[in-house]
Amino acid sequence: MDIDQQGENSASETTSENVVPVAKKSGNNNDGGVETAEEATEPAEPDINELCRDMFDKMAIFLQGELTATCEDYKLLENMNKLTSLKYMEMKDISINISRNLQDLNQKYASLQPYLDQINQIEEQVTALEQAAYRLDTYSKKLEAKFKKLEKR
């Protein structure tokens, strides 16, 4: 068969499959003009099957798209979790280094503590010596004033 003949055959087949029941007036019935419906010779099952197949194909495409989107969402979440995990590991390393450096600083401070105590003691002694020097200066000024007073007499 040619392609043209196939098209004509399928067109004639679809028209015969889509036959609609036609109302027929019964000539020998005494019902006073009651019409009866005559059923189509072939049911429209191929169209329903075709529509169902089309619906299921489209539903499958839709569900496949939904599953693909969900899968992509999970992949994105997985990548985000991996990046977050890496960031937390970096932060952990940084905090370990900070902790180690803090311990080193505390040890150095503890080793310097005796020297800092000596500096504080020296500062107190210098302050006491300074006060003694001010008192001595005041006493020497008084003494000098007395000496000058005695000298004038």
ZATOR-444157 format. One line per field, with one value per residue (C-alpha): x, y, z; residue in three letters. Coordinates in steps of 0.1 Angstrom, whole numbers. Layout:
BEGIN
px: c(X_...)
py: c(Y_...)
pz: c(Z_...)
code: c(ALA_...)
//
This chain:
BEGIN
px: c(0_11_13_-17_-38_-28_-40_-73_-78_-70_-93_-122_-115_-117_-149_-164_-151_-167_-202_-227_-260_-287_-323_-345_-383_-398_-423_-441_-442_-475_-460_-472_-440_-415_-379_-353_-316_-296_-261_-230_-217_-182_-174_-150_-125_-94_-99_-102_-72_-53_-63_-54_-21_-14_-25_-2_27_22_18_51_68_55_65_99_103_93_116_144_138_137_169_186_174_190_222_223_217_244_269_258_264_298_308_294_314_345_339_334_366_385_369_379_415_416_402_428_455_441_439_475_487_468_484_518_511_499_532_553_533_539_576_577_557_588_603_571_569_605_595_566_589_614_586_575_611_616_584_595_630_614_593_624_642_613_614_652_649_623_645_676_657_645_681_695_669_679_716_711_691_718_744_727_728)
py: c(0_35_61_79_47_41_76_71_37_51_80_57_35_63_76_41_37_70_61_78_60_74_76_56_57_24_18_-13_-4_7_30_61_74_64_65_39_42_18_10_16_-14_-10_5_34_14_21_58_53_30_56_84_62_54_91_100_74_85_121_111_90_121_143_118_113_151_153_125_141_174_157_138_171_186_158_161_198_191_165_190_217_192_183_220_226_196_210_244_229_209_241_258_229_231_268_264_237_260_289_266_254_290_300_272_284_319_308_288_318_340_315_314_352_356_356_384_403_399_412_442_449_447_470_495_495_500_529_545_542_555_584_593_591_614_639_638_642_671_688_682_695_727_732_726_750_776_772_774_806_820_812_826_860_864)
pz: c(0_-7_20_5_6_42_51_33_50_85_78_68_98_123_108_110_146_157_145_168_176_153_164_142_140_143_115_127_165_179_205_189_174_201_189_197_195_175_189_168_151_166_200_203_224_202_208_246_245_225_250_280_264_257_293_308_285_296_332_329_315_343_370_354_355_391_400_381_399_432_424_414_447_466_446_454_491_491_475_501_529_515_513_548_561_545_561_595_591_582_612_634_622_628_663_671_659_680_710_705_702_733_753_740_750_785_789_779_802_830_823_823_855_879_858_859_897_899_878_901_932_915_907_943_955_930_942_979_969_951_981_1003_979_981_1019_1018_994_1017_1048_1030_1020_1056_1068_1043_1053_1089_1080_1061_1090_1115_1091_1090_1128)
code: c(MET_ASP_ILE_ASP_GLN_GLN_GLY_GLU_ASN_SER_ALA_SER_GLU_THR_THR_SER_GLU_ASN_VAL_VAL_PRO_VAL_ALA_LYS_LYS_SER_GLY_ASN_ASN_ASN_ASP_GLY_GLY_VAL_GLU_THR_ALA_GLU_GLU_ALA_THR_GLU_PRO_ALA_GLU_PRO_ASP_ILE_ASN_GLU_LEU_CYS_ARG_ASP_MET_PHE_ASP_LYS_MET_ALA_ILE_PHE_LEU_GLN_GLY_GLU_LEU_THR_ALA_THR_CYS_GLU_ASP_TYR_LYS_LEU_LEU_GLU_ASN_MET_ASN_LYS_LEU_THR_SER_LEU_LYS_TYR_MET_GLU_MET_LYS_ASP_ILE_SER_ILE_ASN_ILE_SER_ARG_ASN_LEU_GLN_ASP_LEU_ASN_GLN_LYS_TYR_ALA_SER_LEU_GLN_PRO_TYR_LEU_ASP_GLN_ILE_ASN_GLN_ILE_GLU_GLU_GLN_VAL_THR_ALA_LEU_GLU_GLN_ALA_ALA_TYR_ARG_LEU_ASP_THR_TYR_SER_LYS_LYS_LEU_GLU_ALA_LYS_PHE_LYS_LYS_LEU_GLU_LYS_ARG)
//
